């Protein structure tokens, strides 16, 4: 067996090209390893003095 067998099986089951399944897996892995930042805080900063 070689790497990519699971992707090929998944592609066959979903009816997608194996390259597309590989791209989806790569994007999901990137999101798990580097999640997007949360929204910026709203309102005044604590301890900040307005000018």
C-alpha positions as CSV (number, residue, x, y, z in Angstrom):
1,X,0.0,0.0,0.0
2,X,1.1,3.6,-0.6
3,X,0.1,7.0,0.6
4,X,-3.0,8.3,-1.2
5,X,-5.0,5.0,-1.1
6,X,-7.5,6.5,1.4
7,X,-7.8,9.6,-0.8
8,X,-8.4,7.5,-3.9
9,X,-11.0,5.4,-2.1
10,X,-12.8,8.5,-0.8
11,X,-12.7,10.0,-4.2
12,X,-14.3,6.9,-5.7
13,X,-17.0,6.9,-3.1
14,X,-17.8,10.6,-3.5
15,X,-17.4,10.6,-7.3
16,X,-14.7,13.3,-7.2
17,X,-11.3,13.4,-8.8
18,X,-8.5,12.1,-6.5
19,X,-6.7,15.5,-6.9
20,X,-9.7,17.3,-5.6
21,X,-9.9,15.1,-2.5
22,X,-6.2,15.7,-1.9
23,X,-6.7,19.4,-2.1
24,X,-9.6,19.2,0.4
25,X,-7.5,17.1,2.8
26,X,-4.6,19.6,2.5
27,X,-6.9,22.6,3.2
28,X,-8.5,20.8,6.2
29,X,-5.0,19.9,7.6
30,X,-3.9,23.5,7.2
31,X,-7.0,24.8,9.1
32,X,-6.4,22.3,11.9
33,X,-2.8,23.2,12.2
34,X,-3.3,27.0,11.8
35,X,-6.8,28.0,12.8
36,X,-8.1,31.4,11.7
37,X,-7.8,34.2,14.2
38,X,-10.9,35.3,16.1
39,X,-12.6,38.7,15.5
40,X,-10.9,41.8,16.7
41,X,-12.1,43.1,20.1
42,X,-14.8,45.6,20.0
43,X,-14.9,48.6,22.3
44,X,-12.3,50.6,24.2
45,X,-9.2,48.8,25.3
46,X,-8.9,48.2,29.0
47,X,-6.7,50.7,30.7
48,X,-6.5,53.0,27.6
49,X,-6.9,56.7,28.1
50,X,-8.9,58.4,25.4
51,X,-7.1,61.3,23.8
